[in-house]
């Protein structure tokens, strides 16, 4: 997946930048790399529980890896979302701002971070394990927590994706955000599909994961699209990098030719800045040096090739810029804790 469009031959400027002489594309994905990325996402997930919280109430979730292990064994991260059916609540990832949501809103935790959630009234925070029974779940769990006051009804779902867009190290999105579906039609669409998915899950003797529904996928893509359309300009992370006049052409070049033997001097020439200026901008906006970013990007591409093709490890190593299979395998193991072959076997086992 490439979030930055490739530069035209013979030009340093990325094609994703505005060309005032060119006709505005009719397809938004032609001009917005994030829209194109969302259209290519590979996602799998489910609606997995309902919750009835009564004021006052508050709880802390499991850690991100523990939540992933509970919902999708063999993975270390999932995307979480909460649809607020009735009432009002807040959500907060440690060290971040508190976000409020009310009926009809969708709360998204794109990296599945540990979080705290609560109602309007002050309350002690308790671990979610005090009222969540561990699986296996033969019916969709209905959690009840609180003291008996006003009701907040929440439907929770998760999704899994190996896509780089959800890599916690790159943080393309904030750790938590709230989206309200556009207009009455959007809210009605969410409500109708939730009702259908809940009815199907309640009727299944095999638990919520046995129900085939694309609602979580469609819902996530739509709320991410809305979030990107309305989010303020970012000065850090991928959103900031894609809008940065220095980083945009450098990233476009890296993504277009990841196999090339890039140096900081080469990238600085593409971006029309000094080597020190490029290095400083990478560290300031993306929190890493240009070469470290390139290495991480190559590892993401390698993951995708291992997961979605039958190419051998040697061929993949060449595709992502390594002449020697041994050097690629060492770099992959440093990043993932296992060899490319072992990683592929585990991925295929989870998928199959």
C-alpha positions as CSV (number, residue, x, y, z in Angstrom):
1,X,0.0,0.0,0.0
2,X,1.3,3.5,-0.9
3,X,-0.1,6.5,1.0
4,X,1.9,8.9,-1.1
5,X,1.5,9.1,-4.9
6,X,4.6,8.5,-7.0
7,X,6.4,11.5,-8.5
8,X,6.2,11.9,-12.3
9,X,9.3,10.9,-14.2
10,X,11.8,13.7,-14.4
11,X,10.1,15.7,-11.7
12,X,10.9,16.1,-8.0
13,X,7.4,17.3,-7.1
14,X,5.0,14.6,-6.0
15,X,1.9,14.1,-8.2
16,X,-0.3,14.4,-5.1
17,X,0.5,18.1,-4.9
18,X,-1.9,20.6,-6.5
19,X,-1.2,21.4,-10.1
20,X,-3.0,24.6,-10.8
21,X,-2.9,24.0,-14.5
22,X,-4.4,20.6,-14.3
23,X,-8.0,19.6,-14.2
24,X,-9.4,18.7,-10.8
25,X,-9.9,14.9,-10.7
26,X,-13.5,13.8,-10.3
27,X,-12.4,10.7,-8.3
28,X,-11.4,11.9,-4.8
29,X,-9.0,8.9,-4.5
30,X,-7.0,10.3,-7.3
31,X,-6.0,13.4,-5.3
32,X,-6.2,12.1,-1.7
33,X,-3.8,9.3,-0.8
34,X,-5.7,8.5,2.4
35,X,-9.0,8.0,0.6
36,X,-7.2,5.6,-1.8
37,X,-5.6,3.8,1.2
38,X,-9.0,3.3,2.9
39,X,-10.5,1.9,-0.3
40,X,-7.7,-0.8,-0.3
41,X,-7.9,-1.8,3.3
42,X,-8.2,-5.5,4.2
43,X,-10.2,-5.8,7.4
44,X,-11.8,-8.6,9.4
45,X,-13.8,-8.3,12.6
46,X,-17.0,-8.5,14.5
47,X,-19.4,-6.8,16.8
48,X,-18.6,-8.7,20.0
49,X,-20.6,-7.2,22.9
50,X,-23.2,-4.8,24.2
51,X,-23.0,-2.9,27.4
52,X,-25.5,-1.1,29.7
53,X,-23.8,1.4,31.9
54,X,-25.8,3.3,34.6
55,X,-24.6,6.4,36.3
56,X,-22.3,6.8,38.0
57,X,-19.8,4.5,36.3
58,X,-16.3,4.3,34.9
59,X,-13.9,1.5,34.0
60,X,-10.4,0.8,32.6
61,X,-10.0,-1.6,29.7
62,X,-7.4,-4.3,29.3
63,X,-4.1,-3.4,27.8
64,X,-4.0,-3.3,24.0
65,X,-2.1,-6.6,23.6
66,X,-4.4,-8.3,26.2
67,X,-7.5,-7.1,24.3
68,X,-6.1,-8.4,21.0
69,X,-5.3,-11.8,22.5
70,X,-8.8,-12.0,23.9
71,X,-10.6,-11.1,20.7
72,X,-8.3,-12.4,18.0
73,X,-5.7,-14.9,19.5
74,X,-2.3,-14.7,17.8
75,X,-2.4,-11.0,17.2
76,X,-1.0,-8.1,19.3
77,X,-3.3,-5.3,18.3
78,X,-6.8,-4.7,17.1
79,X,-8.9,-1.7,16.1
80,X,-11.7,-1.0,18.6
81,X,-15.0,1.0,18.1
82,X,-17.9,1.8,20.3
83,X,-21.3,2.9,19.0
84,X,-23.2,4.9,21.6
85,X,-26.9,3.9,21.3
86,X,-28.2,6.0,24.1
87,X,-26.8,8.3,26.8
88,X,-23.6,10.2,27.1
89,X,-20.1,9.0,28.0
90,X,-16.4,9.9,27.7
91,X,-13.3,8.0,26.7
92,X,-9.6,8.7,27.4
93,X,-6.4,7.1,26.5
94,X,-3.7,7.5,29.2
95,X,-2.0,10.9,28.8
96,X,-4.4,12.1,26.1
97,X,-7.4,14.4,26.2
98,X,-10.9,13.2,27.2
99,X,-13.4,12.8,24.4
100,X,-17.2,13.0,24.9
101,X,-19.7,11.0,22.9
102,X,-23.5,10.9,22.9
103,X,-26.2,8.8,21.2
104,X,-25.4,8.1,17.6
105,X,-21.7,8.8,17.9
106,X,-19.0,6.3,17.0
107,X,-15.8,6.2,19.2
108,X,-12.8,4.8,17.4
109,X,-9.5,3.5,19.0
110,X,-7.5,2.8,15.9
111,X,-4.6,1.1,17.8
112,X,-6.8,-0.6,20.4
113,X,-4.9,1.2,23.2
114,X,-5.8,0.7,26.9
115,X,-8.4,3.3,27.8
116,X,-10.7,4.6,30.5
117,X,-14.4,5.1,29.8
118,X,-17.0,6.7,32.1
119,X,-20.3,8.5,32.4
120,X,-21.4,12.1,33.3
121,X,-21.2,11.7,37.1
122,X,-18.0,11.2,39.0
123,X,-17.2,7.6,39.8
124,X,-14.3,5.4,40.9
125,X,-12.6,3.6,38.0
126,X,-12.7,-0.2,38.2
127,X,-11.0,-2.8,35.9
128,X,-13.2,-4.1,33.2
129,X,-12.4,-7.6,34.5
130,X,-14.7,-7.0,37.5
131,X,-17.7,-7.3,35.3
132,X,-16.5,-8.9,32.0
133,X,-16.6,-12.7,31.9
134,X,-13.7,-14.3,30.0
135,X,-14.5,-16.2,26.8
136,X,-15.6,-18.6,25.3
137,X,-18.8,-16.7,24.7
138,X,-21.7,-18.8,23.4
139,X,-23.9,-15.7,23.1
140,X,-22.9,-12.1,22.6
141,X,-22.0,-10.8,26.1
142,X,-24.2,-8.1,27.7
143,X,-22.2,-6.2,30.2
144,X,-23.9,-4.3,33.0
145,X,-22.1,-1.9,35.2
146,X,-22.9,1.1,37.4
147,X,-25.1,2.1,40.2
148,X,-28.7,2.4,38.8
149,X,-28.9,5.9,37.4
150,X,-29.3,7.2,33.8
151,X,-28.5,4.6,31.1
152,X,-25.8,4.7,28.5
153,X,-26.1,1.8,26.0
154,X,-23.0,1.0,23.9
155,X,-22.4,-1.6,21.2
156,X,-18.7,-2.6,20.8
157,X,-16.8,-4.1,17.9
158,X,-13.3,-4.8,16.8
159,X,-11.4,-5.1,13.5
160,X,-8.0,-6.5,12.7
161,X,-5.7,-5.3,9.9
162,X,-2.1,-5.7,9.1
163,X,-2.2,-2.5,7.1
164,X,0.5,0.0,7.8
165,X,-2.2,2.6,8.3
166,X,-2.9,1.1,11.7
167,X,0.8,0.7,12.8
168,X,1.0,2.2,16.3
169,X,4.6,3.3,15.6
170,X,3.5,5.6,12.8
171,X,0.4,6.9,14.4
172,X,-1.5,8.1,11.3
173,X,-4.5,8.8,13.6
174,X,-5.0,10.1,17.1
175,X,-5.3,7.3,19.7
176,X,-9.0,8.0,20.2
177,X,-11.5,10.1,18.3
178,X,-15.3,10.5,18.0
179,X,-17.3,10.7,14.7
180,X,-21.0,11.4,14.3
181,X,-22.4,9.8,11.1
182,X,-23.3,12.4,8.6
183,X,-27.0,13.5,8.7
184,X,-30.1,11.5,9.5
185,X,-29.4,9.1,6.7
186,X,-26.0,8.2,8.1
187,X,-27.4,7.7,11.6
188,X,-30.3,5.6,10.3
189,X,-27.9,3.4,8.3
190,X,-25.7,2.7,11.4
191,X,-28.8,2.0,13.5
192,X,-30.4,-0.4,11.1
193,X,-27.3,-2.4,10.5
194,X,-26.5,-2.6,14.2
195,X,-30.0,-3.8,14.9
196,X,-29.6,-6.5,12.2
197,X,-26.1,-7.6,13.4
198,X,-27.3,-7.8,17.0
199,X,-30.3,-9.8,16.1
200,X,-28.2,-12.2,14.2
201,X,-25.6,-12.6,16.9
202,X,-28.3,-13.1,19.6
203,X,-29.8,-15.9,17.5
204,X,-26.4,-17.7,16.9
205,X,-25.5,-20.7,19.0
206,X,-21.9,-20.3,18.0
207,X,-21.2,-16.8,19.4
208,X,-20.8,-13.4,17.8
209,X,-17.8,-14.3,15.6
210,X,-19.9,-16.9,13.8
211,X,-22.1,-14.1,12.2
212,X,-20.9,-13.0,8.8
213,X,-21.4,-9.3,8.4
214,X,-19.4,-6.6,6.8
215,X,-20.9,-3.9,9.1
216,X,-17.7,-3.4,11.1
217,X,-15.6,-3.0,8.0
218,X,-18.0,-0.6,6.3
219,X,-18.6,1.4,9.5
220,X,-14.9,1.8,10.1
221,X,-14.0,2.9,6.6
222,X,-16.9,5.5,6.7
223,X,-16.0,7.0,10.1
224,X,-12.3,7.2,9.1
225,X,-13.3,9.0,5.9
226,X,-15.4,11.4,7.9
227,X,-12.6,11.9,10.4
228,X,-10.0,12.7,7.7
229,X,-12.4,15.1,6.0
230,X,-13.0,17.1,9.1
231,X,-9.8,16.7,11.2
232,X,-7.8,19.9,11.6
233,X,-4.4,20.1,9.9
234,X,-1.8,18.0,11.8
235,X,1.7,19.1,12.3
236,X,3.0,15.6,13.3
237,X,2.6,12.0,12.2
238,X,1.6,10.9,8.7
239,X,-1.2,13.4,8.2
240,X,1.4,16.1,8.9
241,X,4.0,14.5,6.7
242,X,1.7,14.1,3.7
243,X,0.9,17.8,3.8
244,X,4.5,18.9,4.4
245,X,6.2,20.5,1.4
246,X,9.6,18.8,2.4
247,X,8.4,15.4,3.5
248,X,5.7,14.8,0.8
249,X,8.1,14.5,-2.1
250,X,10.6,12.5,-0.1
251,X,8.0,10.0,1.1
252,X,6.6,9.8,-2.5
253,X,10.1,8.8,-3.7
254,X,10.6,6.3,-0.9
255,X,7.2,4.7,-1.5
256,X,7.6,4.6,-5.2
257,X,11.0,2.9,-5.2
258,X,11.5,1.1,-1.8
259,X,14.1,-1.2,-3.4
260,X,16.4,1.6,-4.3
261,X,19.6,2.1,-2.4
262,X,18.5,5.4,-0.9
263,X,20.8,7.8,0.9
264,X,19.9,10.9,2.9
265,X,21.7,12.9,0.2
266,X,19.4,11.3,-2.5
267,X,16.3,12.1,-0.6
268,X,17.4,15.6,0.2
269,X,17.9,16.2,-3.5
270,X,14.4,15.0,-4.2
271,X,13.0,17.3,-1.5
272,X,15.2,20.2,-2.6
273,X,16.6,20.8,0.9
274,X,19.9,20.1,2.7
275,X,20.7,16.7,4.3
276,X,20.5,18.2,7.8
277,X,17.3,20.0,7.0
278,X,15.7,16.8,5.7
279,X,16.9,14.7,8.7
280,X,15.6,17.4,11.1
281,X,12.2,17.5,9.4
282,X,11.8,13.7,9.5
283,X,12.6,13.6,13.2
284,X,10.4,16.6,14.0
285,X,7.3,15.4,12.1
286,X,7.7,11.6,12.0
287,X,9.9,11.0,15.1
288,X,12.5,9.0,13.2
289,X,15.4,9.5,10.8
290,X,14.9,9.1,7.0
291,X,16.8,5.8,6.9
292,X,14.9,4.4,9.9
293,X,11.7,5.3,8.3
294,X,12.8,3.6,5.1
295,X,13.7,0.4,7.0
296,X,10.3,0.3,8.7
297,X,8.5,0.9,5.5
298,X,10.4,-1.9,3.8
299,X,9.4,-4.2,6.7
300,X,5.7,-3.2,6.2
301,X,5.9,-4.0,2.5
302,X,7.6,-7.4,3.4
303,X,4.7,-8.2,5.7
304,X,2.2,-7.5,3.0
305,X,4.1,-9.6,0.5
306,X,4.5,-12.5,2.9
307,X,0.7,-12.4,3.8
308,X,-0.7,-11.9,0.3
309,X,1.6,-13.6,-2.2
310,X,3.4,-16.9,-2.7
311,X,6.8,-15.2,-3.3
312,X,9.8,-16.8,-1.6
313,X,11.7,-15.0,1.0
314,X,14.6,-14.4,-1.4
315,X,12.3,-12.7,-3.9
316,X,10.7,-10.6,-1.3
317,X,14.0,-9.5,0.1
318,X,14.9,-8.1,-3.4
319,X,11.6,-6.4,-3.7
320,X,12.1,-4.4,-0.6
321,X,15.7,-3.5,-1.2
322,X,17.9,-6.2,0.2
323,X,20.5,-7.9,-2.0
324,X,21.1,-10.7,0.5
325,X,18.3,-12.9,1.9
326,X,20.3,-13.2,5.2
327,X,20.4,-9.4,5.7
328,X,16.7,-9.1,5.1
329,X,15.9,-12.0,7.5
330,X,18.0,-10.4,10.2
331,X,16.3,-7.0,9.8
332,X,12.8,-8.7,9.7
333,X,13.5,-10.7,12.9
334,X,14.7,-7.5,14.7
335,X,11.4,-5.9,13.9
336,X,9.0,-8.8,14.3
337,X,10.8,-11.2,16.7
338,X,10.6,-14.1,14.2
339,X,12.0,-15.0,10.8
340,X,10.0,-14.2,7.7
341,X,9.1,-17.9,7.3
342,X,7.9,-18.2,10.8
343,X,5.9,-15.0,10.6
344,X,4.2,-16.2,7.3
345,X,3.3,-19.6,8.9
346,X,1.7,-18.0,11.9
347,X,-0.2,-15.5,9.7
348,X,-1.6,-18.2,7.5
349,X,-2.6,-20.3,10.5
350,X,-4.6,-17.4,11.9
351,X,-6.2,-16.6,8.6
352,X,-7.0,-20.2,7.8
